[in-house]
Amino acid sequence: MPFPSISSILAGLVAAGAASPLHSTIARRSSSIAVTSEAPASYGIPLESFVAFSIEFSSFPDFAGNLSAPNTFSNNLLNNLGNLIGTKPYIRVGGNTQDYAVFDSTLDQPLVGIVDPAKSPDYPTTITIGPAYFESYLTWPGTKYIHGFNLGRNSTAARAGLIDSVRYACKALEDGRLLYWELGNEPDLFKTSAQGPVRPSNWTEQDYVDEWLHWSRAIKTAMEEPCPNLASNDSYKYYAPSFAGTSNSLNPIVTWQDGLDTDKDIAVITTHNYISGATVPGVTLQGTLMNHSSNIASIAKQLNESRLLAALPYDLEPDLPFIMGETNSLYNQGRPGLSNTFGAALWGVDFNLWCATNNISRVHMHQGTNYRYQSWQPIDTNITSKGTKAPYYGNIAVAAFLGDIVTSTPSVVNLPLSNEEESAYAAYVNGKLTRLIVINMMEYNNTDYNSNYTDDYPRPVEQYTFQLPRESCGSVGLQRLMANGSDAITGVTFDAYSYNYELQNGLPVLMHNVTRGETAEVGWDGELCVGVPRSSAVIIHFDEENHGHGWM
């Protein structure tokens, strides 16, 4: 299906006061949204590489390749984001399968895995890795990693393998590739896991802390001879505790009180979040994902956790960045028709920016081979074809809105709207308004409506009115995140660029049938009106170099 131009979509929005009765039933003018020229007192500040990824441990060789066959498609997609946000995305290599992986130094393959469909059809739950696994860390230049060590399996072989793997992991991550370490994925689920408990039902926070301290110290000792520079007190740091965020099996606040950071080697406090599950009854695109209220409710637990940590006594040193170390739309790897759609891309934009507004300082979007919520499929399989998926365009939009965090760190502010199916944010740089974004999450299902929406009954367009200070008058540039509808899984563009694998191996390709270079005018009275088609988003630039005339 050909992708419609923005101009053809916006043709359905006529001048205020001149609309026909038909058009007036499908277009709405928002109440005036007040925006200050300078940053308000309350705002969020994202960390460097705010747009980050978490890659399933068993899938990492597929995503990265090896030195003889590096995955340049994946690398191109990462570079696209790095070009926008100033730092190539940080990569956390972990997830459930990090706690199934047992190292064997005699294995000549990177990874051997056995899938047990009764436990999980999407990834192996019996895994052996060899020294060749760590070669995948060498294929993406300029990338920093969080490597996940196995805490879950506590057999003699698994514990011996953990220590044996340290030499290979640290050597692969020398020369600037290491960000931090991680020990255990979602240990708060160890005694309740659907894939099978790995700790007894009476395992407590103190038991977890004791194990974590024992093995993090053993890993450091094992690192001192092969990688002394990484074993120093200044360099030896962790993401922790990496709890699931939805379980009360272990309380993260109690683990901190029980001495998790006794050695002062935690650099970043991490939590995980999934807004719902792939098989949970009642999950819908509009009600669950394309819904700002749903995002607020989902992230509220993490925000409460961060507040409680900040309130701990000073000697517990809780004043550390708080991030989403693993997240995506629906746990159990997502649902087809929801997690792989353009609607999920719009969800991701709102989810990420709500996090940024509330000082959840980095977000690692999780993915794995054949996962339904993935940003890209790294290889061809008998289940999924290699390619860029709709959620990736949401990653691009977040990066474009935040801009180069390294050189011009933004302050991010939510602009409350009355409808839970839409959201808006402002970015300030050096205290001055630089960008706005509007995310219209009102469901426009292309499959249902395309045959009915004609030139006489176009795709609904909502008009947003911003009240800016008078000194803001003049031209502003627009960049649009667009697809044929919320249910689209192909044909997505950002600012008229496609990142499809088929076009140029993930590099940006300008689509000449999509409108680009739009501008809008801020009136003498500071009023700005922008039309946004349902199920789309627009970034409004106030910085002159980005007035809709290019950002690559």
VEXDREN-2710 file (C-alpha; in Angstrom, 1 decimal):
% VEXDREN-2710
k/r/px/py/pz
1/MET/0.0/0.0/0.0
2/PRO/1.5/3.4/-1.0
3/PHE/2.3/5.7/1.9
4/PRO/0.1/8.9/1.8
5/SER/1.8/12.3/1.9
6/ILE/1.4/14.5/4.9
7/SER/-0.2/17.1/2.7
8/SER/-2.9/14.7/1.5
9/ILE/-3.6/13.7/5.2
10/LEU/-3.7/17.3/6.3
11/ALA/-6.1/18.2/3.5
12/GLY/-8.8/16.9/5.8
13/LEU/-8.2/19.8/8.2
14/VAL/-9.7/23.0/6.9
15/ALA/-9.3/26.5/8.2
16/ALA/-11.1/27.1/11.5
17/GLY/-14.6/28.5/10.9
18/ALA/-14.6/27.3/7.3
19/ALA/-15.1/23.6/7.9
20/SER/-18.0/21.7/6.4
21/PRO/-20.2/19.9/8.9
22/LEU/-18.6/16.6/7.8
23/HIS/-15.1/17.9/8.4
24/SER/-16.0/19.5/11.7
25/THR/-17.1/16.1/13.1
26/ILE/-13.7/14.6/12.6
27/ALA/-11.3/17.4/13.4
28/ARG/-10.9/18.9/16.9
29/ARG/-9.2/22.0/18.2
30/SER/-7.5/21.5/21.5
31/SER/-7.7/24.0/24.4
32/SER/-4.7/26.3/24.4
33/ILE/-1.6/24.7/25.9
34/ALA/0.5/27.1/27.8
35/VAL/4.3/26.8/27.3
36/THR/6.8/29.0/29.0
37/SER/9.9/30.3/27.2
38/GLU/12.1/29.2/30.1
39/ALA/12.2/25.8/31.9
40/PRO/9.9/25.6/34.9
41/ALA/11.2/24.6/38.3
42/SER/10.4/20.9/38.0
43/TYR/11.8/18.9/35.1
44/GLY/13.7/15.7/34.2
45/ILE/17.3/15.5/33.0
46/PRO/18.1/12.4/30.9
47/LEU/21.5/10.7/31.2
48/GLU/23.9/10.3/28.3
49/SER/22.6/7.5/26.0
50/PHE/19.1/7.8/27.3
51/VAL/18.0/5.8/24.3
52/ALA/19.5/2.4/25.1
53/PHE/18.8/-1.3/24.5
54/SER/18.8/-4.5/26.4
55/ILE/19.4/-7.6/24.3
56/GLU/18.5/-11.1/25.4
57/PHE/21.7/-12.9/26.4
58/SER/21.0/-15.9/24.1
59/SER/20.2/-13.6/21.2
60/PHE/23.3/-11.4/21.4
61/PRO/25.4/-13.3/18.9
62/ASP/22.5/-13.0/16.4
63/PHE/22.3/-9.2/16.9
64/ALA/26.1/-8.5/16.9
65/GLY/27.6/-11.3/14.8
66/ASN/31.3/-12.1/15.2
67/LEU/34.5/-10.7/13.8
68/SER/34.4/-12.8/10.6
69/ALA/30.7/-11.9/10.1
70/PRO/29.8/-8.7/12.0
71/ASN/26.1/-7.7/11.9
72/THR/26.5/-4.4/10.0
73/PHE/22.7/-3.9/9.8
74/SER/22.4/-3.8/13.6
75/ASN/25.4/-1.5/13.8
76/ASN/23.9/0.9/11.2
77/LEU/20.7/1.2/13.3
78/LEU/22.7/1.9/16.4
79/ASN/24.8/4.5/14.6
80/ASN/21.6/6.3/13.4
81/LEU/20.5/6.8/17.0
82/GLY/24.0/7.8/18.1
83/ASN/24.1/10.5/15.4
84/LEU/21.0/12.0/16.9
85/ILE/21.5/11.7/20.6
86/GLY/25.3/12.2/20.8
87/THR/26.2/8.7/22.1
88/LYS/25.8/5.3/20.5
89/PRO/23.1/3.4/22.5
90/TYR/24.5/1.6/25.5
91/ILE/23.8/-2.2/25.3
92/ARG/22.8/-4.3/28.2
93/VAL/23.4/-8.0/27.4
94/GLY/21.2/-9.9/29.8
95/GLY/17.6/-11.0/30.5
96/ASN/16.2/-14.3/31.6
97/THR/18.8/-16.3/29.6
98/GLN/21.8/-14.7/31.4
99/ASP/20.8/-16.8/34.4
100/TYR/20.6/-20.0/32.3
101/ALA/24.0/-19.6/30.7
102/VAL/26.7/-21.9/32.0
103/PHE/30.2/-21.2/30.7
104/ASP/32.4/-24.0/29.4
105/SER/35.9/-23.1/28.3
106/THR/36.1/-26.2/26.0
107/LEU/33.1/-25.3/23.9
108/ASP/34.1/-24.3/20.4
109/GLN/30.8/-22.6/19.6
110/PRO/29.6/-19.3/21.0
111/LEU/26.4/-20.7/22.4
112/VAL/24.5/-24.0/22.4
113/GLY/20.9/-23.7/23.6
114/ILE/18.0/-26.1/24.1
115/VAL/14.4/-24.8/23.9
116/ASP/11.8/-26.4/26.1
117/PRO/8.5/-25.1/24.8
118/ALA/6.8/-25.9/28.1
119/LYS/9.1/-23.4/29.7
120/SER/9.4/-20.9/26.9
121/PRO/9.0/-21.2/23.1
122/ASP/11.0/-18.0/22.5
123/TYR/14.4/-18.7/24.0
124/PRO/16.5/-21.6/25.3
125/THR/16.4/-22.5/29.0
126/THR/19.4/-24.8/28.9
127/ILE/22.4/-22.9/27.7
128/THR/26.1/-23.4/27.4
129/ILE/28.4/-20.6/26.2
130/GLY/32.1/-20.8/25.2
131/PRO/34.9/-18.4/24.8
132/ALA/33.7/-17.5/21.3
133/TYR/30.6/-15.9/22.7
134/PHE/32.6/-12.9/23.9
135/GLU/33.8/-12.2/20.3
136/SER/30.4/-10.6/19.7
137/TYR/31.4/-7.7/22.0
138/LEU/34.1/-6.7/19.4
139/THR/31.8/-6.1/16.4
140/TRP/30.2/-2.7/17.1
141/PRO/32.8/0.1/17.2
142/GLY/32.3/2.7/19.8
143/THR/29.7/0.8/21.8
144/LYS/29.6/0.4/25.6
145/TYR/28.1/-2.7/27.2
146/ILE/26.7/-4.0/30.4
147/HIS/27.5/-7.7/30.7
148/GLY/25.2/-9.9/32.7
149/PHE/26.7/-12.6/34.8
150/ASN/24.7/-15.7/35.8
151/LEU/23.5/-15.6/39.4
152/GLY/20.4/-17.8/39.0
153/ARG/22.0/-21.2/38.5
154/ASN/23.9/-22.2/41.6
155/SER/25.0/-25.7/40.7
156/THR/28.7/-26.5/41.2
157/ALA/29.3/-26.4/37.4
158/ALA/27.4/-23.1/37.0
159/ARG/29.4/-21.4/39.9
160/ALA/32.7/-22.7/38.5
161/GLY/31.7/-21.5/35.0
162/LEU/30.8/-18.1/36.3
163/ILE/34.3/-17.5/37.7
164/ASP/36.0/-19.1/34.6
165/SER/34.0/-16.8/32.4
166/VAL/35.4/-13.6/34.0
167/ARG/38.7/-13.7/32.2
168/TYR/37.0/-13.9/28.8
169/ALA/34.4/-11.3/29.6
170/CYS/36.8/-8.7/31.0
171/LYS/39.3/-9.1/28.2
172/ALA/36.6/-8.6/25.6
173/LEU/35.3/-5.5/27.3
174/GLU/38.6/-3.7/27.9
175/ASP/39.7/-0.7/25.8
176/GLY/36.6/1.4/26.6
177/ARG/33.9/-1.2/25.8
178/LEU/32.7/-1.8/29.4
179/LEU/30.1/0.4/30.9
180/TYR/29.2/-1.7/34.0
181/TRP/28.6/-5.3/35.1
182/GLU/25.3/-6.9/36.2
183/LEU/24.9/-10.0/38.4
184/GLY/21.6/-11.7/38.1
185/ASN/18.4/-10.8/36.1
186/GLU/15.3/-10.2/38.1
187/PRO/16.4/-12.1/41.3
188/ASP/13.1/-11.2/42.9
189/LEU/11.6/-13.9/40.6
190/PHE/14.1/-16.6/41.5
191/LYS/11.6/-18.3/43.9
192/THR/8.5/-17.7/41.8
193/SER/9.7/-18.0/38.1
194/ALA/7.2/-19.4/35.6
195/GLN/10.2/-21.2/34.0
196/GLY/10.9/-22.9/37.3
197/PRO/12.0/-21.6/40.7
198/VAL/15.8/-21.6/41.4
199/ARG/15.6/-20.6/45.1
200/PRO/13.5/-21.9/48.0
201/SER/10.3/-20.2/49.0
202/ASN/11.9/-18.9/52.2
203/TRP/14.7/-17.1/50.4
204/THR/14.8/-13.6/51.8
205/GLU/16.2/-10.2/50.9
206/GLN/19.2/-10.8/53.2
207/ASP/19.8/-14.2/51.5
208/TYR/19.9/-12.4/48.1
209/VAL/22.2/-9.7/49.4
210/ASP/24.6/-12.3/50.9
211/GLU/24.8/-14.2/47.6
212/TRP/25.2/-11.0/45.6
213/LEU/28.1/-9.8/47.8
214/HIS/29.8/-13.2/47.8
215/TRP/29.8/-13.6/44.0
216/SER/30.4/-9.9/43.1
217/ARG/33.5/-10.1/45.3
218/ALA/34.6/-13.4/43.8
219/ILE/34.2/-11.9/40.3
220/LYS/36.4/-9.0/41.3
221/THR/39.1/-11.3/42.6
222/ALA/39.0/-13.4/39.4
223/MET/39.4/-10.2/37.4
224/GLU/42.4/-8.8/39.2
225/GLU/45.0/-10.9/37.3
226/PRO/43.7/-10.8/33.7
227/CYS/42.2/-7.2/33.8
228/PRO/43.6/-5.3/36.8
229/ASN/42.4/-2.0/35.3
230/LEU/38.8/-3.1/35.4
231/ALA/39.2/-4.6/38.9
232/SER/40.1/-1.3/40.5
233/ASN/37.7/0.2/42.9
234/ASP/37.0/3.1/40.5
235/SER/36.3/0.8/37.6
236/TYR/34.5/-2.2/39.1
237/LYS/30.9/-1.1/39.1
238/TYR/27.4/-2.6/38.7
239/TYR/23.9/-2.1/37.5
240/ALA/21.7/-3.4/40.4
241/PRO/19.4/-4.9/41.7
242/SER/17.7/-5.4/38.3
243/PHE/14.4/-6.5/39.9
244/ALA/11.3/-7.3/37.8
245/GLY/9.4/-4.4/39.3
246/THR/6.1/-6.2/39.3
247/SER/6.9/-8.8/42.0
248/ASN/6.7/-8.4/45.8
249/SER/8.8/-11.5/46.3
250/LEU/11.8/-9.3/47.3
251/ASN/11.6/-5.7/48.3
252/PRO/14.3/-3.6/46.6
253/ILE/14.3/-1.1/49.5
254/VAL/14.9/-3.8/52.0
255/THR/17.8/-5.2/49.9
256/TRP/19.4/-1.8/50.1
257/GLN/18.8/-1.6/53.8
258/ASP/20.3/-5.2/54.1
259/GLY/23.6/-4.0/52.6
260/LEU/23.4/-4.5/48.9
261/ASP/25.9/-1.7/48.3
262/THR/28.2/-2.5/51.2
263/ASP/31.2/-2.4/48.9
264/LYS/30.1/0.8/47.2
265/ASP/30.3/-0.8/43.8
266/ILE/26.8/0.0/42.5
267/ALA/26.9/2.8/40.0
268/VAL/23.3/2.8/38.8
269/ILE/20.1/1.6/40.4
270/THR/18.1/-0.4/37.9
271/THR/14.5/-1.6/37.7
272/HIS/12.5/-3.4/35.1
273/ASN/9.0/-2.6/33.8
274/TYR/6.4/-4.2/31.4
275/ILE/3.1/-2.4/31.1
276/SER/1.3/-5.7/30.9
277/GLY/1.6/-9.2/29.5
278/ALA/1.2/-10.7/26.1
279/THR/-1.5/-13.2/27.2
280/VAL/-3.2/-11.0/29.8
281/PRO/-7.0/-10.8/29.0
282/GLY/-8.2/-7.4/27.9
283/VAL/-4.9/-6.0/26.6
284/THR/-5.6/-3.7/23.6
285/LEU/-3.6/-1.3/21.5
286/GLN/-5.8/1.7/22.5
287/GLY/-6.5/0.8/26.1
288/THR/-3.2/-0.5/27.2
289/LEU/-0.4/0.9/25.0
290/MET/-1.7/4.0/23.2
291/ASN/-2.8/5.5/26.5
292/HIS/-1.0/8.1/28.5
293/SER/-2.9/7.2/31.7
294/SER/-1.8/3.6/31.3
295/ASN/1.8/4.7/31.1
296/ILE/1.5/6.9/34.2
297/ALA/0.0/4.0/36.2
298/SER/2.6/1.5/35.0
299/ILE/5.6/3.7/35.9
300/ALA/4.1/4.9/39.2
301/LYS/5.6/1.9/41.1
302/GLN/9.1/2.7/39.9
303/LEU/8.7/6.4/40.8
304/ASN/7.6/5.4/44.3
305/GLU/10.6/3.1/44.6
306/SER/13.0/5.9/43.5
307/ARG/11.5/8.2/46.1
308/LEU/11.8/5.7/48.8
309/LEU/15.5/5.0/47.9
310/ALA/16.1/8.8/47.9
311/ALA/14.7/8.9/51.5
312/LEU/17.1/6.3/52.9
313/PRO/19.8/7.4/55.3
314/TYR/22.8/9.1/53.7
315/ASP/25.2/6.4/54.8
316/LEU/23.4/3.9/52.5
317/GLU/24.4/6.2/49.6
318/PRO/21.2/6.0/47.5
319/ASP/22.0/9.1/45.6
320/LEU/22.6/7.3/42.3
321/PRO/20.9/7.4/38.9
322/PHE/17.7/5.5/38.7
323/ILE/17.0/3.8/35.3
324/MET/14.9/1.3/33.5
325/GLY/17.4/-1.5/32.9
326/GLU/14.9/-3.6/30.9
327/THR/11.5/-2.7/29.6
328/ASN/9.1/-3.0/26.6
329/SER/5.5/-3.2/25.9
330/LEU/4.2/-6.6/26.9
331/TYR/6.1/-9.3/28.8
332/ASN/6.5/-12.8/27.3
333/GLN/8.1/-11.1/24.3
334/GLY/5.0/-9.2/23.1
335/ARG/1.9/-10.0/21.1
336/PRO/1.6/-9.9/17.3
337/GLY/-0.8/-7.2/16.2
338/LEU/0.0/-5.1/19.2
339/SER/3.7/-5.0/20.1
340/ASN/5.0/-5.0/16.5
341/THR/2.7/-2.2/15.3
342/PHE/3.2/1.5/14.7
343/GLY/0.9/2.0/17.7
344/ALA/3.6/0.4/19.9
345/ALA/6.1/2.9/18.4
346/LEU/3.9/5.8/19.6
347/TRP/3.5/4.0/23.0
348/GLY/7.3/3.8/23.2
349/VAL/7.7/7.6/22.6
350/ASP/5.3/8.5/25.3
351/PHE/6.7/5.8/27.7
352/ASN/10.3/7.0/27.3
353/LEU/9.5/10.7/27.6
354/TRP/7.3/10.2/30.7
355/CYS/10.3/8.4/32.2
356/ALA/12.7/11.2/31.1
357/THR/10.3/13.8/32.6
358/ASN/10.4/12.0/35.9
359/ASN/14.1/11.5/36.2
360/ILE/14.2/7.8/35.2
361/SER/17.4/8.7/33.6
362/ARG/18.0/6.0/30.9
363/VAL/15.7/3.4/29.3
364/HIS/17.0/0.1/27.9
365/MET/14.3/-1.2/25.5
366/HIS/14.5/-5.0/25.5
367/GLN/14.6/-7.2/22.5
368/GLY/15.6/-10.6/21.3
369/THR/15.5/-12.8/18.1
370/ASN/12.0/-13.3/16.9
371/TYR/10.5/-11.2/19.8
372/ARG/7.3/-9.4/18.8
373/TYR/8.2/-6.1/20.5
374/GLN/11.7/-5.9/19.0
375/SER/13.0/-2.8/17.3
376/TRP/14.7/-4.9/14.6
377/GLN/15.1/-8.5/13.7
378/PRO/18.9/-9.1/13.3
379/ILE/18.8/-12.3/11.1
380/ASP/16.4/-14.3/9.0
381/THR/14.8/-17.2/10.7
382/ASN/11.9/-19.5/9.8
383/ILE/9.7/-17.3/12.1
384/THR/10.7/-13.7/11.3
385/SER/12.4/-12.0/8.4
386/LYS/15.4/-9.8/9.0
387/GLY/14.4/-6.1/9.1
388/THR/13.6/-2.9/10.8
389/LYS/10.4/-3.0/12.8
390/ALA/7.9/-0.3/13.6
391/PRO/9.1/0.3/17.3
392/TYR/12.5/1.4/16.0
393/TYR/11.0/4.5/14.6
394/GLY/9.8/5.4/18.1
395/ASN/13.4/5.1/19.3
396/ILE/14.4/7.5/16.5
397/ALA/11.7/10.0/17.4
398/VAL/12.8/10.0/21.1
399/ALA/16.4/10.5/20.1
400/ALA/15.5/13.4/17.7
401/PHE/13.4/15.1/20.4
402/LEU/16.0/14.9/23.1
403/GLY/18.8/15.9/20.7
404/ASP/22.5/15.6/21.4
405/ILE/22.5/15.1/25.2
406/VAL/26.3/15.2/25.3
407/THR/26.7/18.7/24.1
408/SER/23.3/20.2/25.0
409/THR/21.6/18.3/27.8
410/PRO/17.8/19.0/27.7
411/SER/15.4/19.5/30.5
412/VAL/12.2/17.6/29.8
413/VAL/8.8/18.7/30.9
414/ASN/5.4/17.1/30.4
415/LEU/2.6/19.4/29.1
416/PRO/-0.6/17.9/30.6
417/LEU/-3.4/17.4/28.1
418/SER/-7.1/16.6/28.8
419/ASN/-7.3/13.4/26.8
420/GLU/-5.5/10.3/28.0
421/GLU/-5.0/9.3/24.3
422/GLU/-2.6/12.1/23.7
423/SER/0.5/13.6/25.3
424/ALA/2.9/16.5/24.8
425/TYR/6.4/17.4/26.1
426/ALA/8.8/20.3/26.0
427/ALA/12.5/20.2/25.9
428/TYR/14.6/23.1/27.2
429/VAL/18.3/23.6/26.5
430/ASN/20.2/26.0/28.7
431/GLY/16.9/27.0/30.2
432/LYS/15.3/28.0/26.9
433/LEU/12.5/26.3/24.9
434/THR/14.1/24.3/22.1
435/ARG/11.5/21.6/21.1
436/LEU/8.0/20.5/21.6
437/ILE/6.5/17.1/20.7
438/VAL/2.8/16.1/20.4
439/ILE/2.0/12.3/20.4
440/ASN/-1.5/11.6/19.2
441/MET/-2.4/8.1/20.3
442/MET/-6.0/8.2/19.2
443/GLU/-6.3/4.9/17.3
444/TYR/-6.6/5.1/13.6
445/ASN/-6.8/1.5/12.4
446/ASN/-5.8/1.5/8.7
447/THR/-7.1/-2.0/8.1
448/ASP/-10.6/-0.9/9.2
449/TYR/-10.8/2.6/7.9
450/ASN/-8.7/2.8/4.8
451/SER/-11.5/1.7/2.4
452/ASN/-13.9/4.1/4.0
453/TYR/-11.8/7.2/4.5
454/THR/-11.8/9.0/1.1
455/ASP/-11.1/12.5/0.0
456/ASP/-14.5/13.4/1.3
457/TYR/-13.9/11.7/4.6
458/PRO/-10.2/12.0/5.4
459/ARG/-8.2/10.6/8.3
460/PRO/-9.1/12.7/11.3
461/VAL/-6.6/15.4/12.2
462/GLU/-6.5/17.0/15.6
463/GLN/-5.4/20.6/15.9
464/TYR/-3.2/21.6/18.8
465/THR/-2.9/25.2/19.9
466/PHE/0.1/26.3/22.0
467/GLN/0.3/29.6/23.8
468/LEU/3.9/30.8/23.7
469/PRO/5.5/34.0/24.8
470/ARG/5.2/36.7/22.2
471/GLU/9.0/36.7/21.6
472/SER/8.6/33.2/20.2
473/CYS/6.8/34.6/17.1
474/GLY/8.2/33.4/13.7
475/SER/8.8/30.2/11.8
476/VAL/9.2/26.8/13.5
477/GLY/10.2/23.5/11.8
478/LEU/8.2/20.3/12.0
479/GLN/9.3/16.6/11.9
480/ARG/6.6/13.9/11.7
481/LEU/6.5/10.3/12.8
482/MET/4.0/8.7/10.4
483/ALA/2.5/5.5/9.1
484/ASN/-0.7/4.5/7.4
485/GLY/-2.3/3.8/10.8
486/SER/-1.8/2.5/14.3
487/ASP/-2.0/-1.1/13.1
488/ALA/0.7/-0.6/10.4
489/ILE/3.8/-2.8/10.7
490/THR/5.5/-1.4/7.6
491/GLY/5.6/1.9/5.8
492/VAL/6.8/3.9/8.8
493/THR/8.9/7.0/8.4
494/PHE/10.4/9.7/10.6
495/ASP/10.8/13.1/8.9
496/ALA/10.3/11.3/5.6
497/TYR/13.2/8.9/6.2
498/SER/13.0/5.1/6.1
499/TYR/15.4/2.9/7.9
500/ASN/14.3/-0.3/6.2
501/TYR/16.9/-3.1/5.9
502/GLU/15.7/-3.7/2.3
503/LEU/16.6/-0.1/1.2
504/GLN/20.1/0.5/2.4
505/ASN/20.8/-2.0/5.2
506/GLY/19.3/0.2/7.9
507/LEU/20.9/3.5/6.8
508/PRO/18.5/6.4/6.4
509/VAL/16.8/6.7/3.0
510/LEU/14.7/9.8/2.1
511/MET/11.3/8.8/0.8
512/HIS/10.3/11.3/-1.9
513/ASN/6.6/10.5/-1.6
514/VAL/6.4/11.7/2.0
515/THR/6.2/15.4/2.9
516/ARG/9.3/16.9/4.5
517/GLY/10.5/20.4/5.4
518/GLU/7.2/21.6/6.8
519/THR/7.1/24.8/8.8
520/ALA/4.5/26.5/11.0
521/GLU/4.1/30.1/12.2
522/VAL/4.0/31.4/15.8
523/GLY/1.7/34.4/15.5
524/TRP/2.4/37.9/16.9
525/ASP/0.4/37.0/19.9
526/GLY/2.5/33.8/20.6
527/GLU/-0.2/31.4/19.3
528/LEU/1.0/28.3/17.4
529/CYS/-1.5/25.9/15.8
530/VAL/-0.3/22.5/14.5
531/GLY/-2.4/19.8/12.9
532/VAL/-1.6/16.2/14.0
533/PRO/-3.2/13.2/12.3
534/ARG/-4.6/10.6/14.6
535/SER/-2.0/7.9/15.4
536/SER/1.0/10.0/14.6
537/ALA/3.5/12.4/16.3
538/VAL/5.2/15.7/15.5
539/ILE/8.3/17.4/16.8
540/ILE/8.3/21.2/16.7
541/HIS/11.8/22.8/16.5
542/PHE/12.5/26.3/17.8
543/ASP/16.2/26.1/17.0
544/GLU/16.9/27.6/13.7
545/GLU/19.1/24.9/12.3
546/ASN/16.3/22.4/12.6
547/HIS/13.4/24.3/11.1
548/GLY/12.2/21.2/9.3
549/HIS/15.0/21.4/6.7
550/GLY/17.1/18.5/7.8
551/TRP/18.7/16.8/10.8
552/MET/20.9/14.2/9.3
END
